[in-house]
Amino acid sequence: MPQPVLIRSAVIHDLNAITEIYNDAILTTTATFDTEPKTVSEQTEWFENHGVKYPILVAELDQKIVGWASLSKWSDRCAYAETAELSLYVKSEHRNKGIGKKLMEDLMVTGKQAGLHTVLARIVSENQISIELHKKFGFETVGTMKEVGQKFGRLLDVTLMQKMLKS
């Protein structure tokens, strides 16, 4: 019988697995517009810029990290202090099994508890699975940025989605 997925706060020990999952997405998907794999040392700085207000969660299955999600600072300008950008990645062999949904569910609760007001998501417009997942959690499309990214030799549109955590 398969073990249930455990969603928990990430710790620095998880960074190798987080980086491996992200690098796979960089090399094989348009889910990120990064084009060069990251080193663990580069990701350490990213990790250290998170915390209670901007959490990183991991999905663990059979004691292995199979996905992660984060809320990151949207801007360094003080007026945006209660706005975050969402990132969510699941290991390719574990996609479409509800892990992203569990990560999203816990991340929205954690973000609200952290005092965030607004969560933004930039999603490549061709990724309808991700757009639909965000809609299920109350995100609304606020615009489409045309041909703002180029990856794998193609110009790509980005859908900007937003969810208000507080009213």
N, C-alpha and C positions, 0 to 999 in steps of 0.2 A: 504494500500500500504506500503510495507516494506521501511524502511529508508535506505539510502545508507550508506555504511561503511565509517567511518571517520578514516583516518590514521593521527596520530599526534605524536609529541615527548612525551615520557613518563615523568611523574612527580612522585615524591616520593609517592604521594597519590595512584598511580596505583599499588604499589608494592604488596599489598595483592592479587589482581587479577592476576598479573604476576606470583606470587609464586604459587597460586592455579593451574593455567594452567600448570606450569612447574612440580609441584608435581604429577599431574595426568599423565603427560608424563613419569615421573620417574617410577610410579607404574604400568603403563599399556602398555608401548611401548618400543621399542628398539631405539627410536629417540635420547635418551640420554643414556650415560653409567653411569650416576649417579644411584645409587641403593637405596639410603635413601632419603626420603623427606627432603626438606630444610625448615628452619624456616625463618620467615620474617626478623629476625635480621641477619641471615647469608646472606640473599639476599640483605640486606641494604648495606653491604660492597661491594657486586658485583655491585649494582646500582651506588654507589659512585665512582667506578672505571671507569665509563663511563662519557661521556660529549659530547662536540661538535665533537671531533675527533673520538670518539667511541660511536655513538648514540644508543639509545634504542627507538624504535617506538612501539606504540600500535595501534591495530585495535579496534575501538569502534562502536558498533551497538546498537541502542536504549539506549544509555548512559551506556552501559555495555562493559567492556573489553572482547573481544572474541579471541584475539590473540596478539602476540608480536614478535618482531624481534630485534636483536641487532648485532652490530659489536663490537667485543671485541679485546683487545690487543692480538696479536698472541704470543708475547714473550716480556720479560722484557729487552732483549738485544737491544741496541740502533739501531743496523743495521736493525732491523725489524720494526722500528717506522712507516713505511707507509704500513704495512701489518696487516690485521685484519682477524678474524675468524667470520663467520656468524652463527647465531642461529636463528631459526624461529619455533614458536609453535602456533598452533591454537586449541582452545577448541574443544573437540571431536565432539560435535554436530554441529559445524560450519565448519568442514573440507569439502573439495571438493566443495566449493561454491565461489572460487575465492579470498578469503581473504588472503591466503598465497601469491598469485600472486600480490595483491595490496601492501602487506607489502614488498615483495621483490623489486618491482618496485621503491617504495619510498626509501627503504634502499640503493639501488644502487646509486640513485641520491644524497642522503644525504652523503653517503660515498665518492663519487667523490668530492662533494663540500667541504668536510672536508679535502681533500688533500690526501686521501688514494690512494695507487698505486695498491695494490693487495688484493683481498679478497679470503680467503680459506674456504672450507666447508668440514667437515668430516661427511660422511653420511653412516649409516649402509647399507651395500651393498644390503640387501634384500628390502630396501625402494625405490623401483623403481619410485614411485610417486614423491618423493623428488628429486631423481636424474634427472628425466625428467623436473621438474620445474626449477632446476638449469640450465640444458641445454638450456631451452627456454630463459634464461637470459644471455647466452653466457659463462657459466662455461664449462670448459673442464676437463675431467678426466685426472689426472696426475699420478694416481697409485691406487693400491689396497693393503691395509695392511691386510694380512691373519691372521685370528683368534686372533686379538689383544684385543678383549673384550669378557667378559663372562657375560651374563645376562639371567635370566630365565632358567638357566641350560644348555645354549647353548654357544658354541664358535662362535663369529661373526666376519665377515670381515668388513672392513671399506673402502669405496671409498673416496679418496681424490680428491676434485675438486678445480679448481682455475679460477678466472676471473681477468683480468687486467683492472683496471678502467682508467688508463692513458696509452698512448702509447708513 
